[in-house]
Amino acid sequence: MASNNESIGKTLGVVVGLCLVCAVVVSMAAVQLRPLQQANKTQDVQRNILAAAGFTDVKNVSETFNANIEARLVNLESGEFVTDKSLSGLDVDNEIDKFDFEMTKFDAKRSFKLEKANDLAGVQRMTTESPVYFAKNDSGKVETIILPVQGYGLWGIMYGFLALDTDTKTVKAINFYKHNETPGLGGEIQNPKWTATWEDKQLPVDIVKGTAGNNVHKVDGLSGATLTSVGVDNTFKFWTSDKAFGPFLAKVREGALN
């Protein structure tokens, strides 16, 4: 008759063996699914860029994106396009395809810590290079400049896109695609009725309490979501400032797209 110790030992052996098998299966599944997960993530970003550019009800996201959107890497300090990997030590095409604000800004070689006085958006770290997206018409002329932005709201970082006319001053659209703001309050940053109020506004834009009226530099704040509104306001002010995309936008005004 087996002792209690033998029974416990066998039970533990079975449990440990089962755990190891499950761990191996889960690990293999994670590795095999990673390319699919990355592809889905890339497609989701492309869908949101297209939305910011005015493309709605898109059936084939990748095809529409490749046909209408050009992505280029910009050095945020100089405002210049990064065209040679020797300038940054990075593979430019690969950097654009796999760029991820959430991960890249924690890479010490590709980002830097912001001084608190300069961190209006509350992002703590920012990348030295960033993709910029250009929506083109059928003749290949750039009609919209789309900037990736991020900033702290009430509960965390909000990620989105700011679409500007080629004059670099006129807002064509805003699109937040990821955030932790309260549904029905701060979460209204995704409400089409509110985002539509940004159309044709002129930078700099202020989010105000009450009614903005027809003032081209003001937008109504979100009801019951003051801190989120402030976060959105700070986000766009930061990313269009000289601390971020400001030098690039200045280059565009000088004819960088010609």
C-alpha positions in Angstrom: 0.0 0.0 0.0 1.4 3.4 -1.0 2.3 5.8 1.7 0.7 9.3 1.9 4.1 10.8 0.9 4.2 8.6 -2.2 0.7 9.7 -3.2 1.5 13.4 -2.6 4.7 13.0 -4.6 2.9 11.4 -7.6 0.2 14.1 -7.4 2.7 16.9 -7.4 4.6 15.2 -10.2 1.5 15.1 -12.4 0.6 18.7 -11.6 4.1 20.0 -12.4 4.2 17.9 -15.6 0.8 19.2 -16.7 1.9 22.8 -15.9 5.1 22.4 -18.0 3.1 21.0 -20.9 0.6 23.8 -20.8 3.4 26.4 -20.6 5.0 24.9 -23.7 1.7 24.9 -25.6 0.9 28.5 -24.6 4.5 29.7 -25.5 4.3 28.0 -28.9 0.9 29.5 -29.5 2.1 33.0 -28.5 5.1 32.7 -30.9 3.0 31.5 -33.8 0.3 34.1 -33.2 2.7 37.1 -32.8 3.0 37.9 -36.6 -0.8 37.8 -36.8 -1.2 40.1 -33.8 1.3 42.5 -35.2 -0.5 42.5 -38.5 -3.8 43.2 -36.8 -2.2 46.0 -34.8 -0.7 47.6 -37.9 -4.0 47.4 -39.7 -5.8 49.0 -36.8 -3.4 51.9 -36.9 -3.7 52.2 -40.6 -7.5 52.3 -40.2 -7.3 55.1 -37.8 -4.9 57.1 -40.0 -7.3 56.6 -42.9 -10.2 57.8 -40.7 -8.2 61.0 -39.8 -7.6 61.5 -43.6 -11.4 61.3 -44.3 -11.6 57.7 -45.6 -14.6 56.0 -44.1 -16.3 52.6 -44.6 -13.0 51.2 -45.9 -13.3 47.5 -47.0 -9.6 46.7 -47.6 -7.6 48.7 -45.1 -4.1 47.8 -46.3 -4.9 48.3 -50.0 -6.5 51.7 -49.4 -3.8 52.8 -47.1 -1.0 51.8 -49.5 -2.8 53.5 -52.4 -3.5 56.8 -50.6 -1.1 57.3 -47.7 2.6 58.0 -47.7 4.6 57.6 -44.5 7.9 59.3 -43.9 10.2 59.5 -40.9 10.9 62.9 -39.4 13.6 64.0 -37.0 11.7 66.0 -34.5 14.6 68.3 -33.5 15.5 69.4 -37.0 12.2 68.9 -38.7 13.9 67.2 -41.6 12.9 64.0 -43.3 15.1 61.0 -42.3 16.0 59.5 -45.7 19.2 57.6 -44.9 19.5 55.1 -42.1 23.0 56.4 -41.5 21.5 59.6 -40.1 19.8 57.8 -37.3 21.4 54.3 -37.2 17.9 52.9 -38.0 16.4 51.1 -40.9 14.0 53.9 -42.0 11.4 51.7 -43.8 11.3 49.2 -40.9 11.1 52.0 -38.4 8.0 53.4 -40.0 6.3 50.0 -40.5 6.8 48.9 -36.9 6.7 52.3 -35.1 4.8 52.1 -31.8 4.6 55.1 -29.5 3.8 52.9 -26.5 7.0 50.9 -26.9 9.5 53.1 -28.8 9.5 55.9 -26.3 10.9 53.6 -23.7 13.9 52.7 -25.9 16.8 54.8 -24.5 18.5 54.8 -27.9 15.5 56.2 -29.7 14.0 58.5 -27.1 14.8 60.9 -24.3 13.3 62.1 -21.0 11.5 65.4 -21.1 12.1 68.0 -18.5 9.0 68.6 -16.5 8.8 72.2 -17.6 8.8 71.1 -21.3 6.4 68.2 -20.8 3.0 69.9 -21.4 1.4 66.7 -22.6 2.6 64.6 -19.7 4.3 61.9 -21.8 7.5 61.8 -19.7 9.6 60.6 -22.7 9.4 61.2 -26.4 11.0 59.7 -29.5 13.7 61.5 -31.4 12.1 60.4 -34.7 8.5 59.9 -35.6 6.5 58.9 -38.7 4.4 61.5 -40.4 1.6 60.5 -42.8 0.5 62.2 -46.0 -2.9 61.6 -47.7 -2.7 62.2 -51.4 -5.2 62.8 -54.1 -5.4 60.9 -57.4 -2.7 63.1 -59.0 -0.3 62.4 -56.1 -0.6 65.8 -54.5 -0.5 65.9 -50.7 -3.9 67.1 -49.3 -3.6 66.2 -45.7 -0.8 65.9 -43.1 -1.4 63.5 -40.3 0.6 63.7 -37.1 0.6 60.9 -34.4 0.0 62.4 -31.0 -0.2 61.3 -27.4 -1.0 63.0 -24.1 -2.1 62.4 -20.6 -5.8 62.7 -19.9 -7.5 61.9 -16.6 -6.6 58.2 -16.3 -3.7 57.7 -18.6 -2.1 58.4 -22.0 -4.5 59.1 -24.9 -3.2 58.1 -28.4 -4.5 59.7 -31.5 -3.9 61.5 -34.8 -4.2 65.2 -35.8 -5.0 65.8 -39.4 -3.9 69.2 -40.8 -4.3 71.0 -44.2 -1.0 71.5 -46.0 -1.1 75.1 -44.7 -0.2 73.5 -41.4 -2.7 75.7 -39.6 -6.1 74.4 -40.5 -7.4 71.3 -38.6 -9.1 68.8 -40.9 -9.8 66.1 -38.3 -8.8 64.6 -34.9 -9.0 60.9 -34.1 -8.3 59.3 -30.7 -8.0 55.6 -31.1 -6.8 54.4 -27.6 -7.4 55.8 -24.2 -8.6 55.0 -20.6 -11.0 57.9 -20.2 -14.4 57.5 -18.5 -17.1 56.3 -20.9 -19.8 58.9 -21.3 -17.5 61.7 -20.0 -13.9 61.9 -21.0 -14.5 59.0 -23.4 -16.5 61.5 -25.5 -13.2 62.4 -27.2 -14.2 59.7 -29.7 -17.7 61.1 -30.2 -18.1 62.1 -33.9 -20.3 65.1 -32.8 -17.4 66.5 -30.7 -14.6 65.7 -33.1 -16.5 67.3 -35.9 -16.4 70.6 -34.0 -12.6 70.7 -34.7 -13.0 70.8 -38.5 -11.6 74.0 -40.0 -10.4 75.3 -36.7 -7.1 77.2 -36.9 -4.0 76.5 -34.7 -3.5 77.2 -31.9 -6.8 75.8 -30.7 -8.1 76.4 -27.1 -10.6 74.1 -25.5 -12.9 76.3 -23.5 -15.7 75.9 -20.9 -19.1 77.1 -22.2 -19.6 77.9 -25.8 -16.8 78.5 -28.3 -19.2 80.0 -30.8 -17.7 80.8 -34.2 -14.3 81.5 -32.9 -11.9 79.7 -35.2 -9.4 79.2 -32.4 -11.7 77.7 -29.8 -13.6 74.4 -29.3 -16.2 73.6 -26.7 -14.9 71.5 -23.8 -16.4 68.1 -22.9 -19.2 68.4 -20.4 -18.2 66.9 -17.1 -14.7 66.0 -18.3 -12.6 69.1 -17.5 -9.4 67.2 -16.9 -9.7 65.2 -20.1 -10.4 68.4 -22.0 -7.3 70.0 -20.5 -5.3 66.9 -21.5 -6.5 67.1 -25.1 -5.8 70.8 -25.2 -2.3 70.2 -23.8 -1.7 67.3 -26.2 -2.3 69.3 -29.4 -0.5 72.3 -28.1 2.6 70.2 -27.3 2.8 68.3 -30.5 2.4 71.3 -32.7 5.0 73.3 -30.7 8.7 73.7 -31.3 9.3 70.8 -28.8 7.7 68.3 -31.2 6.4 68.7 -34.7 6.8 72.5 -34.8 10.2 72.4 -36.7 8.7 70.0 -39.2 5.6 72.1 -39.8 7.9 75.1 -40.3 9.8 73.2 -43.0 6.5 72.4 -44.7 5.6 76.1 -44.8 9.0 76.7 -46.4 8.1 74.2 -49.2 9.4 70.8 -47.9 6.5 69.0 -49.7 7.2 70.6 -53.1 
